[in-house]
Amino acid sequence: MIASARRAARLLGAAACAMLGACATGTVVLLPSSDGHKTAVTVRQGDQEVVLAEPYAAATPSLAGPFAYKASPREVEARFGAAVAAQPRPPVSFTLNFELGTDTLSDAAKRVLDEVFAEIAKRPVPDVLVIGHTDTTGNDALNDALGQQRADAVRDILVRLGVKPADIRAVSRGRRELAVPTGDNVDEPRNRRVVIEVR
């Protein structure tokens, strides 16, 4: 009975808002996350709040506060399809490994380049960050220079494939962000890499 009365008050409030134009407008819908992780959002209106914690949970304003309900995928597509389609693609990372002490890609890394280029081509305004890394052999100055050399080599390959130079930044982290933690002067192939972040 109390729940029914509250719902009736909220429906009445929503109708009053629509007639008077006196409430904030807009609906919040929690969409499923692309990677399956649970998410939540709190919708506040005045001193009232609703927590949306399940996919397609929704809230819309009313005089009694935010009115919570369960939206359907069909409703979301009908009301927000254009906005959802306009969202940028999520970032994607690729790792390319190198031969010891060089900017020469491993054979496996050369095969990944086609995937990188295909991902960049899907984006109307790509933002590509190429980050060069090294293992712990050699000193910091040498590794910083080698990391930059590797990043520049990959940037140059991407430019030859047709990516605009203005869309790519190349930087070095040297030995500071190891994929596999090691001591000094350890030849670890997985640390000799370039990470390409395509956004």
C-alpha positions in Angstrom: 0.0 0.0 0.0 2.8 2.5 1.0 4.8 1.5 -2.1 1.7 2.0 -4.3 1.0 5.4 -2.7 4.6 6.4 -3.3 4.5 5.3 -6.9 1.2 7.1 -7.5 2.8 10.3 -6.0 5.8 9.9 -8.2 3.6 9.4 -11.3 1.5 12.4 -10.3 4.6 14.4 -9.8 6.0 13.4 -13.2 2.7 14.4 -14.8 2.8 17.8 -12.9 6.4 18.3 -14.1 5.4 17.7 -17.6 2.4 20.1 -17.4 4.2 22.8 -15.5 7.7 22.4 -16.9 8.8 23.0 -13.3 11.2 20.1 -12.9 14.6 19.4 -14.2 14.5 17.4 -17.4 16.4 14.3 -18.5 16.5 10.6 -17.8 19.6 8.7 -16.6 20.0 5.1 -17.7 22.8 2.9 -16.6 24.0 0.9 -19.6 25.8 -2.4 -19.4 29.6 -2.0 -19.3 31.5 -3.1 -22.4 33.8 -5.3 -20.3 31.1 -6.8 -18.0 32.3 -5.0 -14.8 29.6 -3.9 -12.4 29.0 -0.1 -12.3 26.6 2.2 -10.4 25.5 5.8 -10.5 23.7 7.9 -7.9 21.0 10.3 -9.2 20.2 13.2 -6.9 17.3 15.6 -7.1 16.9 18.0 -4.2 17.4 16.0 -1.0 16.2 12.7 -2.7 18.5 10.2 -4.4 18.3 6.9 -6.2 21.2 4.5 -6.8 21.2 2.8 -10.2 23.3 -0.4 -9.9 22.0 -2.8 -12.6 22.1 -2.5 -16.4 19.1 -0.6 -17.7 18.2 0.8 -14.3 16.9 4.3 -14.9 15.7 7.4 -13.1 13.8 10.4 -14.3 12.9 13.6 -12.4 9.5 14.2 -10.7 8.2 16.6 -8.0 8.7 13.8 -5.4 12.3 13.3 -6.4 14.0 11.0 -9.0 11.6 8.3 -10.1 13.4 4.9 -10.6 12.3 2.3 -13.1 13.8 -0.4 -15.3 14.3 0.7 -18.9 14.4 -1.8 -21.8 17.1 -2.1 -24.5 14.4 -1.1 -27.0 13.6 2.1 -25.1 17.3 3.0 -24.8 17.8 2.4 -28.6 14.7 4.5 -29.4 15.5 7.4 -27.1 19.3 7.4 -27.0 20.4 5.3 -30.0 22.0 8.3 -31.8 23.9 9.4 -28.7 25.1 5.9 -27.9 26.3 5.4 -31.5 28.2 8.7 -31.3 30.3 7.7 -28.3 34.0 7.1 -29.1 35.2 3.6 -29.3 37.0 2.4 -26.1 40.8 2.6 -26.0 42.7 -0.5 -27.3 46.3 -1.3 -26.4 48.8 -3.4 -28.4 52.3 -4.5 -27.3 55.2 -5.0 -29.8 58.4 -6.6 -28.6 61.9 -5.9 -29.9 65.3 -7.6 -30.4 67.9 -7.1 -27.6 69.5 -3.6 -27.7 67.8 -2.6 -31.0 64.8 -1.0 -32.5 64.1 -4.1 -34.6 60.7 -5.6 -34.1 60.4 -9.3 -33.3 58.6 -11.4 -36.0 55.5 -11.7 -33.8 55.4 -7.9 -33.4 55.5 -7.4 -37.1 52.3 -9.5 -37.4 50.5 -7.3 -34.8 51.0 -4.2 -36.9 48.1 -5.1 -39.3 45.8 -5.3 -36.2 47.0 -1.9 -35.0 46.4 -0.2 -38.3 43.0 -1.8 -38.6 42.0 -0.4 -35.2 43.3 3.1 -36.1 41.3 3.0 -39.3 38.0 2.4 -37.4 38.3 5.8 -35.7 37.4 9.0 -37.5 39.7 11.1 -35.3 42.4 8.7 -33.9 44.7 9.5 -31.1 47.7 7.2 -31.0 50.2 7.1 -28.2 53.4 5.1 -28.8 55.4 4.4 -25.7 58.9 2.9 -25.9 60.2 0.6 -23.1 63.4 -1.2 -22.4 64.7 -4.0 -20.1 67.2 -3.1 -17.3 70.4 -3.7 -19.2 72.4 -0.5 -19.5 72.1 2.9 -17.7 69.1 5.2 -17.5 70.2 7.6 -20.2 70.9 4.7 -22.7 67.5 3.2 -21.9 65.6 6.4 -22.3 67.2 7.0 -25.7 66.6 3.4 -26.8 62.9 3.6 -25.6 62.5 6.8 -27.7 64.3 5.2 -30.7 61.8 2.3 -30.5 58.8 4.5 -30.2 60.0 6.6 -33.1 60.6 3.5 -35.2 57.0 2.3 -34.6 55.6 5.8 -35.3 57.5 5.9 -38.6 56.0 2.5 -39.6 52.5 3.7 -38.8 53.1 6.9 -40.9 54.3 4.7 -43.8 51.1 2.7 -43.4 49.0 5.9 -43.8 48.4 7.2 -40.3 48.7 11.0 -40.2 51.8 12.1 -38.2 49.7 14.6 -36.3 47.6 11.7 -34.9 50.6 10.0 -33.3 52.7 10.9 -30.2 55.9 8.9 -29.5 57.4 8.9 -26.0 59.9 6.9 -24.0 59.6 5.4 -20.5 63.0 3.7 -20.7 63.2 1.1 -17.9 60.8 2.8 -15.5 57.6 0.8 -16.2 58.7 -2.8 -16.5 56.2 -5.3 -17.7 58.1 -8.0 -15.7 59.9 -6.6 -12.6 63.6 -7.6 -12.6 66.8 -6.5 -11.0 69.4 -4.4 -12.8 71.1 -5.6 -16.0 68.5 -8.4 -16.6 67.8 -9.2 -20.3 64.0 -9.7 -20.2 62.4 -9.9 -23.7 59.0 -8.9 -22.4 60.3 -5.6 -21.1 61.8 -4.7 -24.5 58.6 -3.4 -26.0 56.5 -0.6 -27.4 52.9 -0.2 -26.2 50.6 1.4 -28.6 47.5 3.0 -27.1 44.8 3.7 -29.8 42.1 6.1 -28.6 
